[in-house]
Amino acid sequence: MRLESPLVCRWGDRGVIRSYSPVTTVGGFVVVDPWPSPRPRRPRDGEGRRALVPAERVAAFVHSEDPGALSVDDLPIRLGLPPHEVQAVLIELEARDATVVAGRLYPAAAVSRARKAALESVERFQADNPLRPGMPMEGFRRKVGSPAMADHVRQLLESEGALEVVGGAVRLPGFSPTLTGSRAEYGVEVKKKLAAAGAQGVALGDLADGLPADMAAELAEFFVRGGTAVRVGNDRYYDHAALVEVSRRAVVEIERRGEVTPADLREALGLSRKYLIPLLEWLDARQVTVRVGDTRRLGPNAHQEW
């Protein structure tokens, strides 16, 4: 029916249709959907929407509309029920293959598909990225669907013990990044380059020489997460032991002088400004040192082990 003006109604309301001229009663009707979708014009599953049992009506709406199209907040109008009776209806939905996700109603089949997609996405990610600690949460949400459905499925799988979340990464239980095959061989080369570079570190471009494309960054970040390497800035990597020694020598020099300029530390550490300034900024960020004008003093973490 297409009306001249909005009509206030709920499910189950009754009405009479009359013509203007001559004034004739055309027929009567019962409202089965006050907010029908614009397409198709004829409501889908009209029989189910006419059911007298409220839970049957909800199931009819859920299974005949797009997944998630029906909001729990809309149920009093769509079902013709007082709001306080809606919760009892929702409890019955599980037996009718429907479920609530973040305040919206979905067929159980849609949740099942999302669950399957979630597991397959994590398995595929781990196979393609064996050195990563797991699939990033944002990537997981994009693969599964809407953020609400992704979070619902993740919590479901966590409760089942099929997934776990560690440090913002989603992974299969027991998964641990491991160097195997060719990655183990290239990993040895990366560690050698880092150790040889000492306090100067290695730029990512130099680290990638002799390695397959993208392998250098993957391996370097793996060592950073493991604590054997440190990234300073965006693309320079250091052996962890080398930076510990730089930090120790810088602290000793500042203790001796009280405060130092970059020129003082350049002489003490034997580094040019190209390497020294990024390291000083890194030490400032860790509060090993504190910048005061053009000088550095000891910071609160100067003697903290790391």
MIVEX-544024 format. One line per 2 residues: number of its first residue (from 1); their letters; for each residue x, y, z of N, C-alpha, C. Coordinates in nm, 2 decimals. Layout:
// MIVEX-544024
NUM	A	X/Y/Z/X/Y/Z/X/Y/Z; ...
//
This chain:
// MIVEX-544024
1	MR	0.08/-0.12/0.00/0.00/0.00/0.00/0.09/0.12/0.00; 0.05/0.22/-0.08/0.12/0.35/-0.08/0.03/0.46/-0.03
3	LE	0.06/0.53/0.07/-0.03/0.62/0.14/0.01/0.76/0.11; -0.09/0.85/0.12/-0.07/0.99/0.09/0.02/1.06/0.20
5	SP	0.00/1.01/0.32/0.08/1.07/0.43/0.11/0.95/0.53; 0.21/0.98/0.62/0.25/0.87/0.71/0.13/0.83/0.80
7	LV	0.13/0.70/0.83/0.03/0.64/0.92/0.10/0.58/1.04; 0.05/0.62/1.16/0.11/0.57/1.28/0.04/0.43/1.31
9	CR	0.12/0.33/1.31/0.06/0.20/1.34/0.17/0.10/1.39; 0.13/-0.01/1.45/0.21/-0.12/1.49/0.16/-0.25/1.44
11	WG	0.24/-0.36/1.45/0.19/-0.49/1.41/0.06/-0.52/1.48; -0.04/-0.57/1.40/-0.17/-0.62/1.46/-0.27/-0.51/1.45
13	DR	-0.24/-0.38/1.42/-0.34/-0.28/1.41/-0.43/-0.31/1.29; -0.56/-0.28/1.31/-0.66/-0.30/1.20/-0.70/-0.17/1.14
15	GV	-0.74/-0.18/1.02/-0.79/-0.06/0.95/-0.89/-0.09/0.84; -0.95/0.02/0.79/-1.05/0.01/0.68/-1.00/0.10/0.57
17	IR	-1.01/0.05/0.45/-0.98/0.13/0.33/-1.11/0.17/0.26; -1.12/0.30/0.24/-1.23/0.36/0.17/-1.19/0.45/0.06
19	SY	-1.27/0.46/-0.05/-1.24/0.55/-0.16/-1.31/0.68/-0.13; -1.26/0.79/-0.20/-1.31/0.92/-0.18/-1.45/0.94/-0.24
21	SP	-1.45/0.91/-0.37/-1.58/0.94/-0.44/-1.60/0.84/-0.55; -1.71/0.77/-0.54/-1.80/0.77/-0.43/-1.74/0.71/-0.30
23	VT	-1.79/0.75/-0.19/-1.74/0.70/-0.06/-1.78/0.55/-0.05; -1.68/0.47/-0.07/-1.71/0.32/-0.07/-1.61/0.25/0.01
25	TV	-1.65/0.16/0.09/-1.56/0.07/0.17/-1.50/-0.03/0.07; -1.37/-0.02/0.06/-1.30/-0.12/-0.03/-1.27/-0.25/0.04
27	GG	-1.23/-0.24/0.16/-1.19/-0.36/0.24/-1.13/-0.32/0.37; -1.08/-0.42/0.44/-1.02/-0.41/0.57/-0.88/-0.47/0.57
29	FV	-0.80/-0.43/0.66/-0.66/-0.49/0.67/-0.61/-0.50/0.81; -0.51/-0.58/0.83/-0.43/-0.60/0.95/-0.29/-0.57/0.92
31	VV	-0.22/-0.48/1.00/-0.08/-0.45/0.97/0.01/-0.56/1.01; 0.09/-0.61/0.92/0.18/-0.72/0.95/0.33/-0.67/0.95
33	DP	0.35/-0.55/0.89/0.48/-0.48/0.89/0.47/-0.33/0.87; 0.48/-0.26/0.98/0.47/-0.11/0.96/0.59/-0.04/0.89
35	WP	0.70/-0.11/0.89/0.82/-0.06/0.82/0.87/-0.15/0.71; 0.80/-0.18/0.61/0.84/-0.27/0.51/0.96/-0.22/0.43
37	SP	1.04/-0.30/0.38/1.16/-0.26/0.30/1.10/-0.20/0.17; 1.17/-0.10/0.11/1.12/-0.04/-0.02/1.12/-0.14/-0.13
39	RP	1.21/-0.24/-0.13/1.21/-0.35/-0.23/1.23/-0.48/-0.16; 1.16/-0.58/-0.20/1.05/-0.58/-0.30/0.92/-0.51/-0.24
41	RR	0.83/-0.47/-0.33/0.71/-0.41/-0.28/0.63/-0.50/-0.19; 0.62/-0.63/-0.24/0.54/-0.72/-0.16/0.63/-0.78/-0.05
43	PR	0.59/-0.78/0.07/0.67/-0.83/0.18/0.71/-0.98/0.16; 0.83/-1.01/0.20/0.87/-1.15/0.19/0.82/-1.22/0.32
45	DG	0.78/-1.35/0.30/0.73/-1.43/0.41/0.62/-1.36/0.49; 0.52/-1.32/0.41/0.40/-1.26/0.47/0.33/-1.35/0.57
47	EG	0.33/-1.48/0.54/0.26/-1.57/0.63/0.33/-1.58/0.76; 0.46/-1.58/0.77/0.53/-1.58/0.89/0.51/-1.45/0.97
49	RR	0.50/-1.34/0.90/0.48/-1.22/0.97/0.34/-1.20/1.03; 0.25/-1.28/0.99/0.12/-1.28/1.04/0.10/-1.37/1.16
51	AL	0.20/-1.45/1.19/0.19/-1.55/1.30/0.15/-1.48/1.43; 0.07/-1.55/1.51/0.02/-1.50/1.64/0.13/-1.51/1.75
53	VP	0.22/-1.60/1.74/0.32/-1.62/1.84/0.43/-1.52/1.81; 0.47/-1.43/1.90/0.56/-1.32/1.87/0.70/-1.38/1.83
55	AE	0.75/-1.48/1.89/0.88/-1.54/1.85/0.88/-1.59/1.70; 0.77/-1.64/1.66/0.75/-1.68/1.52/0.76/-1.56/1.43
57	RV	0.70/-1.45/1.47/0.70/-1.33/1.39/0.84/-1.28/1.38; 0.91/-1.27/1.49/1.05/-1.23/1.49/1.14/-1.31/1.39
59	AA	1.12/-1.44/1.40/1.20/-1.53/1.31/1.16/-1.51/1.17; 1.04/-1.48/1.14/1.00/-1.45/1.00/1.07/-1.32/0.95
61	FV	1.07/-1.22/1.04/1.14/-1.10/1.00/1.29/-1.12/0.98; 1.35/-1.19/1.07/1.50/-1.22/1.07/1.54/-1.29/0.95
63	HS	1.46/-1.40/0.91/1.51/-1.49/0.80/1.46/-1.43/0.67; 1.38/-1.33/0.66/1.34/-1.28/0.53/1.40/-1.15/0.49
65	ED	1.47/-1.08/0.59/1.54/-0.96/0.56/1.69/-0.98/0.56; 1.76/-0.87/0.52/1.91/-0.88/0.52/1.96/-0.90/0.66
67	PG	2.06/-0.98/0.68/2.12/-1.01/0.81/2.15/-0.88/0.88; 2.10/-0.86/1.01/2.13/-0.75/1.09/2.04/-0.63/1.06
69	AL	1.94/-0.64/0.97/1.86/-0.53/0.93/1.76/-0.50/1.04; 1.73/-0.60/1.12/1.63/-0.58/1.23/1.69/-0.54/1.36
71	SV	1.65/-0.43/1.42/1.71/-0.39/1.55/1.62/-0.43/1.66; 1.68/-0.47/1.77/1.60/-0.51/1.89/1.52/-0.39/1.94
73	DD	1.57/-0.27/1.92/1.49/-0.15/1.97/1.37/-0.13/1.89; 1.36/-0.19/1.76/1.24/-0.17/1.68/1.13/-0.27/1.71
75	LP	1.17/-0.37/1.79/1.07/-0.49/1.80/0.94/-0.45/1.86; 0.93/-0.36/1.95/0.79/-0.32/2.00/0.70/-0.28/1.89
77	IR	0.75/-0.20/1.79/0.67/-0.16/1.68/0.65/-0.27/1.58; 0.76/-0.34/1.55/0.75/-0.45/1.44/0.66/-0.56/1.49
79	LG	0.66/-0.59/1.63/0.58/-0.70/1.68/0.45/-0.66/1.74; 0.43/-0.53/1.77/0.31/-0.49/1.83/0.30/-0.53/1.98
81	LP	0.42/-0.53/2.05/0.43/-0.57/2.19/0.47/-0.45/2.28; 0.43/-0.45/2.40/0.49/-0.36/2.50/0.64/-0.38/2.51
83	PH	0.72/-0.28/2.53/0.87/-0.30/2.54/0.91/-0.40/2.64; 0.83/-0.41/2.76/0.88/-0.50/2.87/0.86/-0.65/2.83
85	EV	0.78/-0.68/2.72/0.76/-0.81/2.68/0.86/-0.86/2.58; 0.95/-0.77/2.53/1.04/-0.81/2.42/1.14/-0.91/2.47
87	QA	1.20/-0.89/2.59/1.31/-0.97/2.64/1.27/-1.12/2.64; 1.15/-1.15/2.68/1.10/-1.29/2.68/1.10/-1.35/2.54
89	VL	1.07/-1.26/2.45/1.06/-1.31/2.31/1.21/-1.34/2.26; 1.30/-1.26/2.30/1.44/-1.28/2.25/1.50/-1.41/2.31
91	IE	1.45/-1.45/2.43/1.50/-1.57/2.49/1.46/-1.69/2.41; 1.35/-1.68/2.34/1.30/-1.80/2.26/1.36/-1.80/2.12
93	LE	1.44/-1.70/2.08/1.49/-1.70/1.95/1.59/-1.81/1.91; 1.67/-1.85/2.01/1.78/-1.94/1.98/1.72/-2.07/1.92
95	AR	1.60/-2.11/1.97/1.54/-2.23/1.92/1.48/-2.21/1.78; 1.48/-2.09/1.73/1.43/-2.06/1.60/1.54/-2.01/1.51
97	DA	1.66/-2.05/1.54/1.78/-2.02/1.45/1.80/-1.87/1.43; 1.79/-1.79/1.53/1.81/-1.65/1.53/1.89/-1.61/1.65
99	TV	1.97/-1.50/1.64/2.05/-1.46/1.75/2.07/-1.31/1.75; 2.10/-1.25/1.87/2.12/-1.11/1.88/2.27/-1.08/1.88
101	VA	2.31/-0.99/1.79/2.45/-0.94/1.79/2.46/-0.79/1.80; 2.51/-0.74/1.91/2.52/-0.59/1.93/2.39/-0.52/1.90
103	GR	2.28/-0.58/1.95/2.15/-0.51/1.94/2.08/-0.53/1.81; 2.13/-0.62/1.72/2.06/-0.64/1.60/2.05/-0.80/1.58
105	LY	1.95/-0.83/1.50/1.91/-0.97/1.49/1.97/-1.03/1.36; 2.02/-1.15/1.38/2.08/-1.22/1.26/2.03/-1.37/1.26
107	PA	2.02/-1.43/1.14/2.00/-1.57/1.13/2.12/-1.65/1.19; 2.10/-1.76/1.25/2.21/-1.84/1.31/2.31/-1.88/1.19
109	AA	2.25/-1.89/1.07/2.34/-1.93/0.96/2.44/-1.82/0.93; 2.40/-1.69/0.95/2.49/-1.58/0.92/2.61/-1.58/1.02
111	VS	2.57/-1.61/1.15/2.68/-1.62/1.25/2.77/-1.74/1.23; 2.71/-1.85/1.18/2.79/-1.96/1.15/2.89/-1.94/1.04
113	RA	2.84/-1.86/0.93/2.93/-1.83/0.82/3.04/-1.73/0.87; 3.01/-1.64/0.96/3.11/-1.55/1.01/3.21/-1.62/1.10
115	RK	3.16/-1.72/1.17/3.25/-1.80/1.26/3.35/-1.88/1.17; 3.30/-1.94/1.06/3.39/-2.01/0.97/3.49/-1.92/0.90
117	AA	3.44/-1.80/0.86/3.53/-1.71/0.80/3.64/-1.66/0.89; 3.61/-1.64/1.02/3.70/-1.60/1.12/3.82/-1.70/1.13
119	LE	3.78/-1.83/1.15/3.88/-1.93/1.17/3.97/-1.94/1.04; 3.91/-1.94/0.93/3.98/-1.96/0.80/4.08/-1.84/0.78
121	SV	4.03/-1.72/0.82/4.12/-1.60/0.80/4.24/-1.61/0.89; 4.22/-1.65/1.02/4.33/-1.66/1.11/4.43/-1.77/1.06
123	ER	4.38/-1.88/1.02/4.46/-1.99/0.98/4.55/-1.95/0.86; 4.48/-1.88/0.76/4.55/-1.84/0.64/4.66/-1.73/0.68
125	FQ	4.62/-1.64/0.77/4.72/-1.54/0.80/4.84/-1.60/0.87; 4.82/-1.69/0.96/4.94/-1.76/1.02/5.02/-1.83/0.93
127	AD	4.96/-1.90/0.83/5.04/-1.97/0.73/5.12/-1.88/0.64; 5.06/-1.76/0.61/5.13/-1.66/0.53/5.23/-1.58/0.60
129	NP	5.21/-1.56/0.74/5.29/-1.48/0.82/5.34/-1.55/0.94; 5.43/-1.65/0.93/5.46/-1.74/1.04/5.55/-1.66/1.15
131	LR	5.60/-1.54/1.12/5.68/-1.47/1.22/5.60/-1.37/1.29; 5.47/-1.34/1.25/5.39/-1.25/1.32/5.33/-1.31/1.44
133	PG	5.30/-1.24/1.55/5.24/-1.30/1.67/5.10/-1.34/1.65; 5.04/-1.29/1.54/4.90/-1.33/1.52/4.84/-1.23/1.42
135	MP	4.71/-1.24/1.39/4.64/-1.15/1.30/4.60/-1.02/1.37; 4.64/-0.91/1.32/4.60/-0.78/1.38/4.45/-0.77/1.39
137	ME	4.40/-0.72/1.50/4.26/-0.71/1.53/4.18/-0.64/1.42; 4.23/-0.53/1.37/4.16/-0.46/1.26/4.15/-0.54/1.14
139	GF	4.25/-0.61/1.10/4.25/-0.70/0.99/4.15/-0.81/1.01; 4.14/-0.86/1.13/4.05/-0.97/1.16/3.91/-0.92/1.14
141	RR	3.88/-0.80/1.19/3.74/-0.74/1.18/3.70/-0.72/1.03; 3.80/-0.68/0.95/3.77/-0.65/0.81/3.74/-0.78/0.74
143	KV	3.81/-0.89/0.77/3.79/-1.02/0.70/3.66/-1.08/0.74; 3.62/-1.07/0.87/3.50/-1.13/0.92/3.37/-1.06/0.87
145	GS	3.37/-0.93/0.87/3.25/-0.85/0.83/3.24/-0.73/0.91; 3.13/-0.70/0.97/3.11/-0.58/1.05/3.19/-0.59/1.18
147	PA	3.24/-0.48/1.24/3.31/-0.49/1.36/3.22/-0.56/1.47; 3.09/-0.53/1.47/3.01/-0.60/1.58/3.00/-0.75/1.56
149	MA	2.99/-0.79/1.44/2.98/-0.94/1.41/3.12/-1.00/1.44; 3.23/-0.93/1.40/3.36/-0.98/1.43/3.39/-1.00/1.58
151	DH	3.35/-0.90/1.65/3.37/-0.91/1.80/3.28/-1.02/1.86; 3.16/-1.03/1.81/3.07/-1.14/1.86/3.13/-1.28/1.83
153	VR	3.18/-1.30/1.71/3.23/-1.43/1.67/3.37/-1.45/1.75; 3.45/-1.35/1.76/3.57/-1.37/1.84/3.55/-1.41/1.98
155	QL	3.46/-1.34/2.05/3.42/-1.38/2.18/3.37/-1.52/2.19; 3.29/-1.56/2.09/3.23/-1.69/2.09/3.34/-1.80/2.07
157	LE	3.44/-1.77/1.98/3.55/-1.86/1.96/3.64/-1.87/2.07; 3.66/-1.75/2.14/3.75/-1.75/2.26/3.69/-1.84/2.37
159	SE	3.56/-1.83/2.39/3.49/-1.91/2.49/3.50/-2.05/2.46; 3.51/-2.09/2.33/3.52/-2.23/2.29/3.66/-2.28/2.30
161	GA	3.76/-2.19/2.31/3.90/-2.23/2.31/3.95/-2.24/2.17; 3.88/-2.19/2.07/3.92/-2.21/1.93/4.01/-2.09/1.89
163	LE	4.01/-1.98/1.96/4.09/-1.86/1.93/4.14/-1.80/2.06; 4.25/-1.73/2.05/4.30/-1.65/2.16/4.35/-1.51/2.11
165	VV	4.34/-1.41/2.20/4.39/-1.28/2.17/4.50/-1.25/2.26; 4.61/-1.21/2.21/4.73/-1.18/2.28/4.79/-1.05/2.23
167	GG	4.80/-0.95/2.31/4.86/-0.82/2.27/4.79/-0.76/2.15; 4.66/-0.77/2.14/4.59/-0.72/2.02/4.60/-0.80/1.89
169	AV	4.65/-0.92/1.90/4.66/-1.01/1.79/4.58/-1.13/1.81; 4.51/-1.17/1.71/4.42/-1.29/1.71/4.49/-1.41/1.65
171	RL	4.49/-1.52/1.73/4.57/-1.64/1.68/4.50/-1.77/1.73; 4.54/-1.88/1.67/4.50/-2.01/1.71/4.57/-2.04/1.84
173	PG	4.50/-2.11/1.94/4.57/-2.14/2.07/4.70/-2.21/2.05; 4.80/-2.17/2.12/4.93/-2.24/2.12/5.02/-2.20/2.01
175	FS	4.97/-2.11/1.92/5.05/-2.06/1.81/5.17/-1.98/1.86; 5.29/-2.00/1.81/5.41/-1.92/1.85/5.49/-1.90/1.72
177	PT	5.52/-1.77/1.70/5.61/-1.74/1.58/5.74/-1.82/1.59; 5.78/-1.88/1.48/5.90/-1.96/1.48/5.97/-1.95/1.35
179	LT	6.10/-1.94/1.36/6.19/-1.94/1.24/6.21/-2.08/1.19; 6.16/-2.10/1.07/6.17/-2.24/1.01/6.21/-2.22/0.86
181	GS	6.26/-2.33/0.80/6.30/-2.33/0.66/6.39/-2.22/0.62; 6.36/-2.15/0.51/6.45/-2.05/0.46/6.45/-1.93/0.55
183	RA	6.35/-1.90/0.62/6.34/-1.79/0.71/6.45/-1.81/0.82; 6.47/-1.93/0.86/6.57/-1.95/0.97/6.71/-1.92/0.91
185	EY	6.74/-1.96/0.78/6.87/-1.93/0.72/6.89/-1.78/0.70; 6.78/-1.71/0.65/6.80/-1.57/0.64/6.80/-1.49/0.77
187	GV	6.74/-1.55/0.87/6.75/-1.49/1.00/6.89/-1.49/1.06; 6.96/-1.59/1.03/7.10/-1.59/1.08/7.18/-1.48/1.01
189	EV	7.15/-1.45/0.88/7.22/-1.35/0.81/7.19/-1.21/0.87; 7.06/-1.19/0.90/7.01/-1.06/0.96/7.08/-1.04/1.09
191	KK	7.09/-1.14/1.18/7.15/-1.13/1.31/7.30/-1.09/1.29; 7.36/-1.15/1.20/7.51/-1.12/1.17/7.52/-0.98/1.13
193	KL	7.44/-0.93/1.05/7.45/-0.79/1.00/7.42/-0.69/1.12; 7.33/-0.72/1.21/7.30/-0.64/1.32/7.42/-0.64/1.42
195	AA	7.47/-0.75/1.44/7.59/-0.76/1.54/7.71/-0.69/1.48; 7.73/-0.70/1.35/7.85/-0.63/1.29/7.83/-0.48/1.29
197	AG	7.71/-0.43/1.28/7.68/-0.29/1.27/7.71/-0.22/1.40; 7.70/-0.28/1.51/7.72/-0.22/1.64/7.64/-0.10/1.66
199	AQ	7.70/0.01/1.71/7.63/0.13/1.75/7.58/0.21/1.64; 7.62/0.17/1.51/7.57/0.25/1.40/7.44/0.19/1.34
201	GV	7.41/0.07/1.38/7.29/0.01/1.33/7.29/-0.02/1.18; 7.18/-0.07/1.13/7.16/-0.10/0.99/7.03/-0.05/0.94
203	AL	7.04/0.03/0.83/6.91/0.07/0.77/6.84/-0.05/0.70; 6.71/-0.04/0.69/6.64/-0.15/0.64/6.68/-0.19/0.50
205	GD	6.71/-0.08/0.42/6.75/-0.11/0.28/6.88/-0.19/0.27; 6.98/-0.16/0.36/7.10/-0.24/0.37/7.08/-0.38/0.42
207	LA	6.99/-0.39/0.52/6.96/-0.52/0.58/6.90/-0.61/0.47; 6.83/-0.55/0.37/6.76/-0.63/0.27/6.85/-0.69/0.16
209	DG	6.97/-0.64/0.16/7.07/-0.69/0.05/7.09/-0.84/0.07; 7.06/-0.91/-0.04/7.08/-1.05/-0.04/6.96/-1.13/0.01
211	LP	6.85/-1.06/0.05/6.74/-1.13/0.10/6.62/-1.12/0.00; 6.52/-1.21/0.00/6.40/-1.19/-0.08/6.33/-1.06/-0.04
213	AD	6.25/-1.01/-0.13/6.17/-0.89/-0.10/6.08/-0.91/0.02; 6.08/-0.80/0.10/6.00/-0.80/0.23/6.05/-0.89/0.34
215	MA	6.14/-0.98/0.31/6.19/-1.07/0.41/6.27/-1.00/0.52; 6.34/-0.89/0.48/6.42/-0.82/0.58/6.34/-0.76/0.69
217	AE	6.23/-0.69/0.65/6.15/-0.62/0.75/6.08/-0.72/0.83; 6.03/-0.83/0.77/5.97/-0.94/0.85/6.06/-1.00/0.96
219	LA	6.18/-1.02/0.92/6.28/-1.08/1.01/6.32/-0.98/1.12; 6.34/-0.86/1.08/6.39/-0.76/1.17/6.28/-0.73/1.28
221	EF	6.16/-0.72/1.24/6.05/-0.70/1.33/6.03/-0.82/1.42; 6.05/-0.94/1.37/6.05/-1.06/1.45/6.15/-1.06/1.56
223	FV	6.27/-1.01/1.53/6.38/-1.00/1.63/6.35/-0.89/1.73; 6.28/-0.78/1.68/6.24/-0.67/1.77/6.14/-0.72/1.87
225	RG	6.04/-0.79/1.83/5.94/-0.85/1.92/6.00/-0.95/2.02; 6.11/-1.02/1.97/6.17/-1.11/2.06/6.27/-1.05/2.16
227	GT	6.30/-0.92/2.14/6.39/-0.85/2.23/6.54/-0.86/2.19; 6.57/-0.92/2.08/6.72/-0.93/2.05/6.76/-0.82/1.95
229	AV	6.66/-0.74/1.90/6.69/-0.63/1.82/6.61/-0.51/1.86; 6.65/-0.39/1.82/6.57/-0.27/1.86/6.56/-0.18/1.73
231	RV	6.44/-0.13/1.71/6.42/-0.04/1.60/6.43/0.10/1.65; 6.51/0.19/1.59/6.52/0.33/1.62/6.47/0.41/1.50
233	GN	6.37/0.49/1.52/6.31/0.56/1.41/6.23/0.46/1.33; 6.21/0.49/1.20/6.12/0.41/1.12/6.19/0.29/1.06
235	DR	6.32/0.30/1.03/6.38/0.19/0.95/6.52/0.16/0.98; 6.56/0.19/1.10/6.70/0.16/1.14/6.70/0.06/1.26
237	YY	6.77/-0.05/1.24/6.77/-0.16/1.34/6.91/-0.18/1.40; 6.91/-0.21/1.53/7.03/-0.23/1.61/7.02/-0.36/1.69
239	DH	7.14/-0.42/1.70/7.15/-0.53/1.80/7.12/-0.48/1.94; 7.04/-0.56/2.01/7.00/-0.51/2.15/7.13/-0.49/2.24
241	AA	7.22/-0.58/2.23/7.34/-0.56/2.32/7.42/-0.44/2.28; 7.42/-0.40/2.15/7.49/-0.28/2.11/7.43/-0.16/2.17
243	LV	7.29/-0.15/2.17/7.23/-0.03/2.23/7.24/-0.03/2.38; 7.24/-0.14/2.44/7.27/-0.14/2.59/7.40/-0.08/2.62
245	EV	7.50/-0.11/2.54/7.63/-0.06/2.56/7.64/0.09/2.53; 7.57/0.14/2.42/7.56/0.28/2.39/7.49/0.36/2.51
247	SR	7.38/0.30/2.56/7.31/0.36/2.67/7.41/0.37/2.80; 7.48/0.26/2.82/7.57/0.26/2.94/7.68/0.36/2.93
249	RA	7.74/0.37/2.81/7.85/0.47/2.79/7.80/0.61/2.80; 7.67/0.64/2.75/7.62/0.77/2.75/7.59/0.81/2.90
251	VV	7.54/0.72/2.98/7.51/0.75/3.12/7.64/0.78/3.20; 7.74/0.70/3.17/7.87/0.72/3.24/7.93/0.86/3.20
253	EI	7.92/0.90/3.08/7.97/1.03/3.04/7.89/1.14/3.10; 7.76/1.13/3.11/7.68/1.23/3.17/7.70/1.24/3.32
255	ER	7.72/1.13/3.38/7.75/1.13/3.53/7.88/1.20/3.55; 7.98/1.18/3.46/8.11/1.24/3.48/8.10/1.39/3.46
257	RG	8.02/1.44/3.37/8.02/1.58/3.34/7.90/1.65/3.40; 7.80/1.58/3.44/7.68/1.64/3.49/7.57/1.67/3.39
259	EV	7.62/1.72/3.27/7.53/1.74/3.16/7.63/1.74/3.03; 7.57/1.70/2.92/7.66/1.69/2.80/7.58/1.75/2.68
261	TP	7.66/1.80/2.58/7.61/1.84/2.45/7.62/1.72/2.36; 7.56/1.73/2.24/7.58/1.63/2.14/7.72/1.61/2.10
263	AD	7.80/1.73/2.10/7.94/1.72/2.06/8.02/1.64/2.17; 7.98/1.66/2.29/8.05/1.58/2.40/8.03/1.43/2.38
265	LR	7.91/1.39/2.35/7.87/1.25/2.34/7.93/1.20/2.20; 7.93/1.28/2.10/7.99/1.23/1.98/8.13/1.19/2.00
267	EA	8.21/1.26/2.08/8.35/1.23/2.10/8.35/1.10/2.19; 8.27/1.10/2.29/8.27/0.98/2.39/8.23/0.85/2.32
269	LG	8.13/0.86/2.23/8.07/0.74/2.17/8.14/0.71/2.04; 8.21/0.80/1.98/8.27/0.78/1.85/8.17/0.77/1.74
271	LS	8.06/0.85/1.74/7.96/0.84/1.64/7.95/0.98/1.57; 7.92/0.98/1.44/7.89/1.10/1.38/7.75/1.15/1.41
273	RK	7.72/1.27/1.38/7.58/1.32/1.40/7.47/1.24/1.33; 7.51/1.19/1.22/7.41/1.11/1.14/7.35/0.99/1.23
275	YL	7.44/0.93/1.31/7.40/0.82/1.39/7.36/0.86/1.53; 7.43/0.97/1.58/7.42/1.01/1.72/7.28/1.07/1.75
277	IP	7.24/1.16/1.67/7.11/1.24/1.70/6.99/1.14/1.71; 6.97/1.05/1.61/6.86/0.96/1.63/6.87/0.88/1.76
279	LL	6.99/0.84/1.80/7.01/0.76/1.92/6.98/0.85/2.05; 7.02/0.97/2.04/6.98/1.06/2.15/6.83/1.08/2.17
281	EW	6.77/1.10/2.06/6.62/1.11/2.06/6.56/0.98/2.11; 6.61/0.87/2.08/6.56/0.74/2.13/6.59/0.73/2.28
283	LD	6.70/0.77/2.33/6.73/0.77/2.47/6.64/0.87/2.55; 6.61/0.98/2.48/6.52/1.08/2.54/6.38/1.01/2.56
285	AR	6.34/0.94/2.45/6.20/0.88/2.45/6.19/0.77/2.56; 6.30/0.71/2.59/6.31/0.60/2.69/6.33/0.66/2.83
287	QV	6.35/0.79/2.84/6.38/0.87/2.96/6.51/0.82/3.03; 6.60/0.77/2.94/6.74/0.74/2.99/6.81/0.88/3.00
289	TV	6.78/0.97/2.91/6.83/1.10/2.92/6.71/1.20/2.91; 6.74/1.32/2.95/6.64/1.43/2.94/6.71/1.55/2.87
291	RV	6.64/1.60/2.77/6.69/1.71/2.70/6.66/1.84/2.77; 6.76/1.93/2.80/6.74/2.06/2.86/6.81/2.16/2.77
293	GD	6.73/2.23/2.68/6.80/2.31/2.58/6.88/2.23/2.49; 7.01/2.27/2.48/7.10/2.19/2.39/7.18/2.08/2.46
295	TR	7.15/2.06/2.59/7.22/1.96/2.66/7.13/1.84/2.70; 7.20/1.74/2.75/7.13/1.62/2.80/7.17/1.60/2.94
297	RL	7.08/1.56/3.03/7.10/1.52/3.16/7.05/1.38/3.18; 7.08/1.32/3.30/7.03/1.18/3.32/6.88/1.19/3.35
299	GP	6.81/1.09/3.29/6.66/1.08/3.31/6.63/0.98/3.42; 6.50/0.96/3.45/6.46/0.87/3.56/6.49/0.73/3.53
301	NA	6.51/0.69/3.40/6.54/0.55/3.37/6.69/0.53/3.34; 6.77/0.62/3.38/6.91/0.61/3.34/6.98/0.48/3.39
303	HQ	6.94/0.43/3.50/7.00/0.31/3.56/6.91/0.19/3.55; 6.81/0.20/3.47/6.71/0.09/3.46/6.76/-0.01/3.36
305	EW	6.75/-0.14/3.39/6.79/-0.24/3.30/6.68/-0.26/3.19; 6.72/-0.29/3.07/6.62/-0.32/2.97/6.67/-0.42/2.87
//
